[in-house]
């Protein structure tokens, strides 16, 4: 087995960094463009029927109880 090499073939060429810009995690847009959708559930069955079987990923990470709560009753007048 060969030892580690000091020159790696996976290095990114310097010219790739020429046009990079560092930006924050925030987006700026008018608040008037936001729409609040009450009682909008996450419909895993519909997603699955359309070829996006993602429920298993959320369950494996322990998110199932969160989605049960999120998809539960909503009381917008409280």
Buried (B, 14 or more C-beta within 10 A) or exposed (E): EEEEEEEEEEEEEEEEEEEEEEEEEEEEEEEEEEEEEEEEEBEBEEEEEEEEEEBEEBEEEEBEEEBEEEBEEEEEEE
